[in-house]
Structure formats: structure tokens, C-alpha cells
């Protein structure tokens, strides 16, 4: 980092978030905005983003932003109430999938989705073991972090208990 404001931001981050929130790169990027496939740092440099779950529509896509705003103005809640929107989306998704996939489970985060995927795979296969790739993204769920050697635990049954 070039010092100054970035160093102050890094010190604040370390104090407020602690050591479990790791940063990418030896010299962390201070990203301040994004548009389409580009992310921009505090100095105005742009970086192609093919990582942050945006390769399909990009950051800040006008249609997506408008739909998010429209829905937030209408209703922002979970699926424990009857509602048309979650059902309409589930039916639309199911229409594109094989008949063996009979329902949809929504997740709020990738970590939650990964955790659910491991639990479903255990039920479907009956196998207690798992495989973890070195270059993987698991989020912060203990189950999946524990299944990776880098986190200091052994693979296999230990991470499934």
C-alpha cells in the first residue's frame, strides 16, 4: 500500500474486524466502486473483475439495481410468510431443471449454500467424507473451513461431525 489513508483504513479494519477477515494480495486493493465488469480503486485505477459473483451481469447493472430498489420499496422479508415472488422464481427455475430436482432451497449467502450442499451430499451419498480443493471459496462456515488442510484440520470424517 502506498501509505496514508490506506494504512489508516487497514489499521481500522484490523481493529474492528480482527484477524479472521483476510485480504487478497500482499498489497491490498482499496476498491471504492464498481461498474459492469470493472472495479475501481481509490486512485481511479480499474481492475477487471471476473471473481466477485458478477461475471454474468456485472456490478451495478441498471436493470438489477432498479429491480432491487423496486422490491426493497415493496417488501423485504424472508420466505416464512406466504408470498408470490419466491414461488414464481422457484417455479421458473424448476422449469429449467431435470424432473429429479423437485424443489428449490434459497440461501442468503454462498457460505450458507455451501453448507447446505455438503449436508445434502451426505444424505444423498451416505458418505461421511468430503473432498476440498486447494483453490476453493468456502466462506466462513466452520464445516467447510474445517474440511481444508490449510485451516489446520484433517480432511474426512473429522470435518463432518
N, C-alpha and C positions, 0 to 999 in steps of 0.2 A: 504494500500500500504506500501511497505517496506521503502519508503523514497527515497531520492536521485533523480535519473533520472526520476522515475515515478512521484514524486511530481512536478518536473520541467515541465514534459510533461502535467500533469493535470493543472498546473497554466497557461501554454501557451494555452492549449485548452480552458480554461475558458475565457481568454482574447480574443482570436481570434474568437471563435465560439459563445460565450455568453451562457446565462442560458437555452436557449431553446433546446440545444443539451444535453439530459440527458444520463447518463451512466448506464449500468446494474451493479448491485451488489454494496454493501457497499464498498467493496474493488475492484475497477475497474481492469479488466483484461487488460494487455498491450500485445495484440496479435500482433505478428510480422510476422507470416507466417502461411500458411495452406497447407495441402496436403490430398487428399482423404476426409475422414470424420473427420480428426484431425486438430485442431488449436493449435498453439504453442505460448507460451508467451515468454517474453524477457529473462526468466531464463531457457527456454528449457522445461518447463512442458507442457504436452499435454492435451487437452480437447476434448472430443467427441462433435462434432458439429451436432446436429440434428435440428438446428434452422435457420441458415442463408441461406435459399433457396438453399441448396446444398444436401439434403438427396438423391436425385436421382443419381447424378454422382459424387458428391464430389467436393472439392476445387481443382483447378489446374489440372483437368483431362487432360491428354496429348492430347486426341482427340479434346476436346473442346478448349484448348489453341491453338492447331495447326489450327483449323478452324477459330478461332477468328483472329489469325495472318494472315492467308491466305486472309480472307475477308478484313481486315484492309489494307493489301497491295494492294488490288484490288479496293475497293470502300467503303467509309464510309459516307453515307448520309442518308437522311430521305426518306419517301415514296411520296414526292411531285413531284418526277420525275418518268417516266416510268422505270421499272426495272424488270428483270426476278426473282430475288431472293425472294422479298416479295410475289410475286404472287405464286411462286412454293410452298413456305411454307404455304401460306393461303390455297391453293388447297389441299395440303397434310393433313392439319389439318381438313378442312371441310369434307374430305373423311372419317374421323373417327367419325363424329358427326351426330346427327339426322338431317333429312332434314329441320326441322323447323329452324335450325340455318343456315342462308343463307349467312353470311359473317363474316369476321374476322376484328377486330379492334386491331391494335397494340398499345401498351403503352410502354413508356420508363422506367417507374418505377412502383412499387407496389402502391404508392400513387396515381399516375395517373390512374391506373387500378381500384383502389377502388373508386375514384371519379366518373369515368365513370360508374361503376357498380351501384352506388347509383342513378345517373341520369337516366340510363336505367330502373332501377326498378321503378322509379317514373312514367316514361312514360308508361311502361307495366301495372303496377297495378293501376295507377291513385291515389295512396295513398300518402299523404303528409308526413306521419310519418315514422319513422325508428326505428330499434332496434339496440342497440350497446351492445356488450358483454364486460364484465369487462376485461377478458384476451384476448384482441384483438390487432392486429397490424394495425394501420391506416396510418402510415407515417405522413407527415407534412401538409397535405391538411386541410385547415380551415373547410371545410364542414364536414369532418369526425371527426376531433378533437372536433368540436363544438357539436357533437352528443353524447358526453360521459360525464357523471356526474363528473368524476374526473377532467375534464378540466373546471369545474365551470359553465357549461351551462345546461339548461334543455333539456331533450330528446324531440323529436317530432317536431312539426311544426317550432319551432324556429331555428332548425339546418338545415332546408331545404330551407330557404329563401335566 
